[in-house]
Amino acid sequence: MVDATALIVAKVAEGQGHRLSLDLPAALERFIVEKGYVALDGVSLTVAAAGEGRFEIALIPETSLRTTFGCKGPGDLVNLEIDPVARYALGAAASYSRGSDVSSDELAWAYEI
């Protein structure tokens, strides 16, 4: 399920690959974390960096060759899907914290986050 589109704002050579910098829709910011996962155009990728309004993906040469990311660059839109585990963890945390005496330490331990 596509959650949003994200605009590629930069593509910079890095080592043998590239680093993409993308705009991050405000409604999805809480779901995107460094070392977490996203799917862009259906490709599952690791988030290399995350900040307010932006996130970055490091592309290895193999990924660029076997996907459309080899020819995509600044100005292109990609479909963005957030990690379902992140969605679940935040949803579970919210439901447990509403009117509950569960501490954040107990919740983190329960979900190993």
CNS distance restraints for C-alpha pairs under 8 A (distance, minus, plus):
assign (resid   1 and name CA) (resid  81 and name CA) 6.58 0.50 0.50
assign (resid   2 and name CA) (resid  79 and name CA) 6.17 0.50 0.50
assign (resid   2 and name CA) (resid  80 and name CA) 5.80 0.50 0.50
assign (resid   2 and name CA) (resid  81 and name CA) 5.00 0.50 0.50
assign (resid   3 and name CA) (resid  79 and name CA) 7.63 0.50 0.50
assign (resid   3 and name CA) (resid  80 and name CA) 5.84 0.50 0.50
assign (resid   3 and name CA) (resid  81 and name CA) 5.09 0.50 0.50
assign (resid   3 and name CA) (resid  82 and name CA) 6.88 0.50 0.50
assign (resid   4 and name CA) (resid  25 and name CA) 7.55 0.50 0.50
assign (resid   4 and name CA) (resid  79 and name CA) 6.12 0.50 0.50
assign (resid   4 and name CA) (resid  80 and name CA) 5.24 0.50 0.50
assign (resid   4 and name CA) (resid  81 and name CA) 6.93 0.50 0.50
assign (resid   5 and name CA) (resid  77 and name CA) 6.22 0.50 0.50
assign (resid   5 and name CA) (resid  78 and name CA) 5.46 0.50 0.50
assign (resid   5 and name CA) (resid  79 and name CA) 4.52 0.50 0.50
assign (resid   5 and name CA) (resid  80 and name CA) 5.29 0.50 0.50
assign (resid   6 and name CA) (resid  22 and name CA) 6.19 0.50 0.50
assign (resid   6 and name CA) (resid  23 and name CA) 5.63 0.50 0.50
assign (resid   6 and name CA) (resid  24 and name CA) 6.26 0.50 0.50
assign (resid   6 and name CA) (resid  25 and name CA) 7.20 0.50 0.50
assign (resid   6 and name CA) (resid  77 and name CA) 5.53 0.50 0.50
assign (resid   6 and name CA) (resid  78 and name CA) 5.39 0.50 0.50
assign (resid   6 and name CA) (resid  79 and name CA) 6.40 0.50 0.50
assign (resid   6 and name CA) (resid  80 and name CA) 6.22 0.50 0.50
assign (resid   7 and name CA) (resid  22 and name CA) 5.48 0.50 0.50
assign (resid   7 and name CA) (resid  23 and name CA) 5.37 0.50 0.50
assign (resid   7 and name CA) (resid  24 and name CA) 7.99 0.50 0.50
assign (resid   7 and name CA) (resid  74 and name CA) 7.55 0.50 0.50
assign (resid   7 and name CA) (resid  75 and name CA) 6.25 0.50 0.50
assign (resid   7 and name CA) (resid  76 and name CA) 5.88 0.50 0.50
assign (resid   7 and name CA) (resid  77 and name CA) 4.57 0.50 0.50
assign (resid   7 and name CA) (resid  78 and name CA) 6.52 0.50 0.50
assign (resid   8 and name CA) (resid  20 and name CA) 6.74 0.50 0.50
assign (resid   8 and name CA) (resid  21 and name CA) 5.93 0.50 0.50
assign (resid   8 and name CA) (resid  22 and name CA) 4.43 0.50 0.50
assign (resid   8 and name CA) (resid  23 and name CA) 6.59 0.50 0.50
assign (resid   8 and name CA) (resid  73 and name CA) 6.23 0.50 0.50
assign (resid   8 and name CA) (resid  74 and name CA) 4.85 0.50 0.50
assign (resid   8 and name CA) (resid  75 and name CA) 5.64 0.50 0.50
assign (resid   8 and name CA) (resid  76 and name CA) 5.55 0.50 0.50
assign (resid   8 and name CA) (resid  77 and name CA) 6.21 0.50 0.50
assign (resid   8 and name CA) (resid  78 and name CA) 7.51 0.50 0.50
assign (resid   9 and name CA) (resid  20 and name CA) 7.61 0.50 0.50
assign (resid   9 and name CA) (resid  21 and name CA) 5.61 0.50 0.50
assign (resid   9 and name CA) (resid  22 and name CA) 5.37 0.50 0.50
assign (resid   9 and name CA) (resid  23 and name CA) 6.73 0.50 0.50
assign (resid   9 and name CA) (resid  73 and name CA) 7.64 0.50 0.50
assign (resid   9 and name CA) (resid  74 and name CA) 4.70 0.50 0.50
assign (resid   9 and name CA) (resid  75 and name CA) 6.16 0.50 0.50
assign (resid  10 and name CA) (resid  19 and name CA) 7.92 0.50 0.50
assign (resid  10 and name CA) (resid  20 and name CA) 5.73 0.50 0.50
assign (resid  10 and name CA) (resid  21 and name CA) 5.04 0.50 0.50
assign (resid  10 and name CA) (resid  22 and name CA) 7.10 0.50 0.50
assign (resid  10 and name CA) (resid  73 and name CA) 6.76 0.50 0.50
assign (resid  10 and name CA) (resid  74 and name CA) 5.04 0.50 0.50
assign (resid  11 and name CA) (resid  18 and name CA) 6.42 0.50 0.50
assign (resid  11 and name CA) (resid  19 and name CA) 5.62 0.50 0.50
assign (resid  11 and name CA) (resid  20 and name CA) 4.63 0.50 0.50
assign (resid  11 and name CA) (resid  21 and name CA) 6.48 0.50 0.50
assign (resid  11 and name CA) (resid  73 and name CA) 5.80 0.50 0.50
assign (resid  11 and name CA) (resid  74 and name CA) 6.39 0.50 0.50
assign (resid  12 and name CA) (resid  18 and name CA) 5.42 0.50 0.50
assign (resid  12 and name CA) (resid  19 and name CA) 5.26 0.50 0.50
assign (resid  12 and name CA) (resid  20 and name CA) 6.66 0.50 0.50
assign (resid  13 and name CA) (resid  17 and name CA) 5.98 0.50 0.50
assign (resid  13 and name CA) (resid  18 and name CA) 4.34 0.50 0.50
assign (resid  13 and name CA) (resid  19 and name CA) 6.38 0.50 0.50
assign (resid  14 and name CA) (resid  18 and name CA) 4.83 0.50 0.50
assign (resid  14 and name CA) (resid  19 and name CA) 6.18 0.50 0.50
assign (resid  16 and name CA) (resid  60 and name CA) 6.91 0.50 0.50
assign (resid  16 and name CA) (resid  61 and name CA) 6.40 0.50 0.50
assign (resid  17 and name CA) (resid  58 and name CA) 7.36 0.50 0.50
assign (resid  17 and name CA) (resid  59 and name CA) 5.48 0.50 0.50
assign (resid  17 and name CA) (resid  60 and name CA) 4.67 0.50 0.50
assign (resid  17 and name CA) (resid  61 and name CA) 5.01 0.50 0.50
assign (resid  17 and name CA) (resid  64 and name CA) 7.77 0.50 0.50
assign (resid  18 and name CA) (resid  58 and name CA) 5.95 0.50 0.50
assign (resid  18 and name CA) (resid  59 and name CA) 5.13 0.50 0.50
assign (resid  18 and name CA) (resid  60 and name CA) 6.81 0.50 0.50
assign (resid  18 and name CA) (resid  61 and name CA) 7.82 0.50 0.50
assign (resid  19 and name CA) (resid  56 and name CA) 6.65 0.50 0.50
assign (resid  19 and name CA) (resid  57 and name CA) 5.63 0.50 0.50
assign (resid  19 and name CA) (resid  58 and name CA) 4.40 0.50 0.50
assign (resid  19 and name CA) (resid  59 and name CA) 5.88 0.50 0.50
assign (resid  20 and name CA) (resid  56 and name CA) 5.43 0.50 0.50
assign (resid  20 and name CA) (resid  57 and name CA) 5.17 0.50 0.50
assign (resid  20 and name CA) (resid  58 and name CA) 6.40 0.50 0.50
assign (resid  20 and name CA) (resid  59 and name CA) 7.48 0.50 0.50
assign (resid  20 and name CA) (resid  73 and name CA) 7.96 0.50 0.50
assign (resid  21 and name CA) (resid  54 and name CA) 6.84 0.50 0.50
assign (resid  21 and name CA) (resid  55 and name CA) 5.85 0.50 0.50
assign (resid  21 and name CA) (resid  56 and name CA) 4.46 0.50 0.50
assign (resid  21 and name CA) (resid  57 and name CA) 6.65 0.50 0.50
assign (resid  22 and name CA) (resid  54 and name CA) 5.57 0.50 0.50
assign (resid  22 and name CA) (resid  55 and name CA) 5.49 0.50 0.50
assign (resid  22 and name CA) (resid  56 and name CA) 6.15 0.50 0.50
assign (resid  23 and name CA) (resid  53 and name CA) 5.85 0.50 0.50
assign (resid  23 and name CA) (resid  54 and name CA) 4.60 0.50 0.50
assign (resid  23 and name CA) (resid  55 and name CA) 6.66 0.50 0.50
assign (resid  24 and name CA) (resid  28 and name CA) 6.99 0.50 0.50
assign (resid  24 and name CA) (resid  29 and name CA) 6.48 0.50 0.50
assign (resid  24 and name CA) (resid  52 and name CA) 7.86 0.50 0.50
assign (resid  24 and name CA) (resid  53 and name CA) 4.81 0.50 0.50
assign (resid  24 and name CA) (resid  54 and name CA) 4.79 0.50 0.50
assign (resid  24 and name CA) (resid  55 and name CA) 6.40 0.50 0.50
assign (resid  25 and name CA) (resid  29 and name CA) 6.56 0.50 0.50
assign (resid  25 and name CA) (resid  53 and name CA) 6.64 0.50 0.50
assign (resid  26 and name CA) (resid  53 and name CA) 6.44 0.50 0.50
assign (resid  28 and name CA) (resid  32 and name CA) 6.90 0.50 0.50
assign (resid  28 and name CA) (resid  82 and name CA) 7.75 0.50 0.50
assign (resid  29 and name CA) (resid  52 and name CA) 7.27 0.50 0.50
assign (resid  29 and name CA) (resid  53 and name CA) 7.08 0.50 0.50
assign (resid  31 and name CA) (resid  82 and name CA) 6.61 0.50 0.50
assign (resid  31 and name CA) (resid  83 and name CA) 7.44 0.50 0.50
assign (resid  31 and name CA) (resid  86 and name CA) 5.82 0.50 0.50
assign (resid  31 and name CA) (resid  87 and name CA) 6.64 0.50 0.50
assign (resid  31 and name CA) (resid  90 and name CA) 7.92 0.50 0.50
assign (resid  32 and name CA) (resid  36 and name CA) 6.64 0.50 0.50
assign (resid  32 and name CA) (resid  37 and name CA) 7.49 0.50 0.50
assign (resid  32 and name CA) (resid  38 and name CA) 7.52 0.50 0.50
assign (resid  32 and name CA) (resid  47 and name CA) 7.56 0.50 0.50
assign (resid  32 and name CA) (resid  50 and name CA) 6.72 0.50 0.50
assign (resid  32 and name CA) (resid  55 and name CA) 7.72 0.50 0.50
assign (resid  32 and name CA) (resid  82 and name CA) 7.15 0.50 0.50
assign (resid  33 and name CA) (resid  37 and name CA) 7.84 0.50 0.50
assign (resid  33 and name CA) (resid  47 and name CA) 6.74 0.50 0.50
assign (resid  33 and name CA) (resid  49 and name CA) 7.31 0.50 0.50
assign (resid  33 and name CA) (resid  50 and name CA) 5.67 0.50 0.50
assign (resid  34 and name CA) (resid  46 and name CA) 7.89 0.50 0.50
assign (resid  34 and name CA) (resid  47 and name CA) 5.18 0.50 0.50
assign (resid  34 and name CA) (resid  48 and name CA) 5.63 0.50 0.50
assign (resid  34 and name CA) (resid  49 and name CA) 4.89 0.50 0.50
assign (resid  34 and name CA) (resid  50 and name CA) 5.44 0.50 0.50
assign (resid  35 and name CA) (resid  46 and name CA) 5.78 0.50 0.50
assign (resid  35 and name CA) (resid  47 and name CA) 5.15 0.50 0.50
assign (resid  35 and name CA) (resid  48 and name CA) 6.06 0.50 0.50
assign (resid  35 and name CA) (resid  49 and name CA) 7.52 0.50 0.50
assign (resid  36 and name CA) (resid  46 and name CA) 5.77 0.50 0.50
assign (resid  36 and name CA) (resid  47 and name CA) 5.47 0.50 0.50
assign (resid  36 and name CA) (resid  83 and name CA) 7.57 0.50 0.50
assign (resid  37 and name CA) (resid  44 and name CA) 6.74 0.50 0.50
assign (resid  37 and name CA) (resid  45 and name CA) 5.65 0.50 0.50
assign (resid  37 and name CA) (resid  46 and name CA) 4.63 0.50 0.50
assign (resid  37 and name CA) (resid  47 and name CA) 5.73 0.50 0.50
assign (resid  37 and name CA) (resid  82 and name CA) 7.17 0.50 0.50
assign (resid  37 and name CA) (resid  83 and name CA) 5.51 0.50 0.50
assign (resid  38 and name CA) (resid  44 and name CA) 5.76 0.50 0.50
assign (resid  38 and name CA) (resid  45 and name CA) 5.55 0.50 0.50
assign (resid  38 and name CA) (resid  46 and name CA) 6.51 0.50 0.50
assign (resid  38 and name CA) (resid  47 and name CA) 6.91 0.50 0.50
assign (resid  38 and name CA) (resid  80 and name CA) 7.04 0.50 0.50
assign (resid  38 and name CA) (resid  81 and name CA) 5.82 0.50 0.50
assign (resid  38 and name CA) (resid  82 and name CA) 4.94 0.50 0.50
assign (resid  38 and name CA) (resid  83 and name CA) 5.30 0.50 0.50
assign (resid  39 and name CA) (resid  43 and name CA) 4.98 0.50 0.50
assign (resid  39 and name CA) (resid  44 and name CA) 4.21 0.50 0.50
assign (resid  39 and name CA) (resid  45 and name CA) 5.88 0.50 0.50
assign (resid  39 and name CA) (resid  79 and name CA) 7.84 0.50 0.50
assign (resid  39 and name CA) (resid  80 and name CA) 5.84 0.50 0.50
assign (resid  39 and name CA) (resid  81 and name CA) 4.98 0.50 0.50
assign (resid  39 and name CA) (resid  82 and name CA) 6.51 0.50 0.50
assign (resid  39 and name CA) (resid  83 and name CA) 7.36 0.50 0.50
assign (resid  40 and name CA) (resid  44 and name CA) 6.60 0.50 0.50
assign (resid  40 and name CA) (resid  45 and name CA) 7.27 0.50 0.50
assign (resid  40 and name CA) (resid  78 and name CA) 6.05 0.50 0.50
assign (resid  40 and name CA) (resid  79 and name CA) 5.42 0.50 0.50
assign (resid  40 and name CA) (resid  80 and name CA) 4.89 0.50 0.50
assign (resid  40 and name CA) (resid  81 and name CA) 6.52 0.50 0.50
assign (resid  41 and name CA) (resid  78 and name CA) 5.67 0.50 0.50
assign (resid  41 and name CA) (resid  79 and name CA) 4.84 0.50 0.50
assign (resid  41 and name CA) (resid  80 and name CA) 6.63 0.50 0.50
assign (resid  42 and name CA) (resid  79 and name CA) 7.51 0.50 0.50
assign (resid  42 and name CA) (resid  81 and name CA) 7.84 0.50 0.50
assign (resid  43 and name CA) (resid  67 and name CA) 7.92 0.50 0.50
assign (resid  45 and name CA) (resid  57 and name CA) 7.15 0.50 0.50
assign (resid  46 and name CA) (resid  57 and name CA) 6.54 0.50 0.50
assign (resid  46 and name CA) (resid  58 and name CA) 7.67 0.50 0.50
assign (resid  47 and name CA) (resid  55 and name CA) 7.05 0.50 0.50
assign (resid  47 and name CA) (resid  56 and name CA) 6.00 0.50 0.50
assign (resid  47 and name CA) (resid  57 and name CA) 5.17 0.50 0.50
assign (resid  47 and name CA) (resid  58 and name CA) 7.52 0.50 0.50
assign (resid  48 and name CA) (resid  55 and name CA) 7.58 0.50 0.50
assign (resid  48 and name CA) (resid  56 and name CA) 5.37 0.50 0.50
assign (resid  48 and name CA) (resid  57 and name CA) 5.06 0.50 0.50
assign (resid  48 and name CA) (resid  58 and name CA) 5.92 0.50 0.50
assign (resid  49 and name CA) (resid  55 and name CA) 5.57 0.50 0.50
assign (resid  49 and name CA) (resid  56 and name CA) 5.04 0.50 0.50
assign (resid  49 and name CA) (resid  57 and name CA) 7.13 0.50 0.50
assign (resid  50 and name CA) (resid  54 and name CA) 6.16 0.50 0.50
assign (resid  50 and name CA) (resid  55 and name CA) 4.25 0.50 0.50
assign (resid  50 and name CA) (resid  56 and name CA) 6.37 0.50 0.50
assign (resid  51 and name CA) (resid  55 and name CA) 5.98 0.50 0.50
assign (resid  59 and name CA) (resid  63 and name CA) 6.16 0.50 0.50
assign (resid  59 and name CA) (resid  64 and name CA) 6.51 0.50 0.50
assign (resid  60 and name CA) (resid  64 and name CA) 6.56 0.50 0.50
assign (resid  61 and name CA) (resid  65 and name CA) 6.17 0.50 0.50
assign (resid  62 and name CA) (resid  66 and name CA) 6.15 0.50 0.50
assign (resid  63 and name CA) (resid  67 and name CA) 5.89 0.50 0.50
assign (resid  63 and name CA) (resid  69 and name CA) 7.38 0.50 0.50
assign (resid  63 and name CA) (resid  70 and name CA) 7.79 0.50 0.50
assign (resid  64 and name CA) (resid  68 and name CA) 6.84 0.50 0.50
assign (resid  64 and name CA) (resid  69 and name CA) 5.08 0.50 0.50
assign (resid  64 and name CA) (resid  70 and name CA) 4.15 0.50 0.50
assign (resid  64 and name CA) (resid  71 and name CA) 7.90 0.50 0.50
assign (resid  65 and name CA) (resid  69 and name CA) 7.73 0.50 0.50
assign (resid  65 and name CA) (resid  70 and name CA) 5.83 0.50 0.50
assign (resid  66 and name CA) (resid  70 and name CA) 7.96 0.50 0.50
assign (resid  68 and name CA) (resid  72 and name CA) 6.37 0.50 0.50
assign (resid  69 and name CA) (resid  73 and name CA) 7.66 0.50 0.50
assign (resid  72 and name CA) (resid  76 and name CA) 6.30 0.50 0.50
assign (resid  82 and name CA) (resid  86 and name CA) 7.43 0.50 0.50
assign (resid  82 and name CA) (resid  87 and name CA) 7.40 0.50 0.50
assign (resid  83 and name CA) (resid  87 and name CA) 6.52 0.50 0.50
assign (resid  84 and name CA) (resid  88 and name CA) 6.09 0.50 0.50
assign (resid  85 and name CA) (resid  89 and name CA) 5.99 0.50 0.50
assign (resid  86 and name CA) (resid  90 and name CA) 6.11 0.50 0.50
assign (resid  87 and name CA) (resid  91 and name CA) 6.03 0.50 0.50
assign (resid  88 and name CA) (resid  92 and name CA) 5.94 0.50 0.50
assign (resid  89 and name CA) (resid  93 and name CA) 6.03 0.50 0.50
assign (resid  89 and name CA) (resid 111 and name CA) 7.32 0.50 0.50
assign (resid  90 and name CA) (resid  94 and name CA) 6.12 0.50 0.50
assign (resid  91 and name CA) (resid  95 and name CA) 6.26 0.50 0.50
assign (resid  92 and name CA) (resid  96 and name CA) 6.09 0.50 0.50
assign (resid  93 and name CA) (resid  97 and name CA) 5.99 0.50 0.50
assign (resid  93 and name CA) (resid 107 and name CA) 6.97 0.50 0.50
assign (resid  94 and name CA) (resid  98 and name CA) 6.32 0.50 0.50
assign (resid  96 and name CA) (resid 100 and name CA) 6.07 0.50 0.50
assign (resid  96 and name CA) (resid 102 and name CA) 7.10 0.50 0.50
assign (resid  96 and name CA) (resid 107 and name CA) 7.98 0.50 0.50
assign (resid  97 and name CA) (resid 101 and name CA) 7.43 0.50 0.50
assign (resid  97 and name CA) (resid 102 and name CA) 6.56 0.50 0.50
assign (resid 102 and name CA) (resid 106 and name CA) 6.23 0.50 0.50
assign (resid 102 and name CA) (resid 107 and name CA) 6.62 0.50 0.50
assign (resid 103 and name CA) (resid 107 and name CA) 6.26 0.50 0.50
assign (resid 104 and name CA) (resid 108 and name CA) 5.99 0.50 0.50
assign (resid 105 and name CA) (resid 109 and name CA) 6.13 0.50 0.50
assign (resid 106 and name CA) (resid 110 and name CA) 6.09 0.50 0.50
assign (resid 107 and name CA) (resid 111 and name CA) 6.29 0.50 0.50
assign (resid 108 and name CA) (resid 112 and name CA) 5.46 0.50 0.50
assign (resid 108 and name CA) (resid 113 and name CA) 4.99 0.50 0.50
assign (resid 109 and name CA) (resid 113 and name CA) 6.73 0.50 0.50
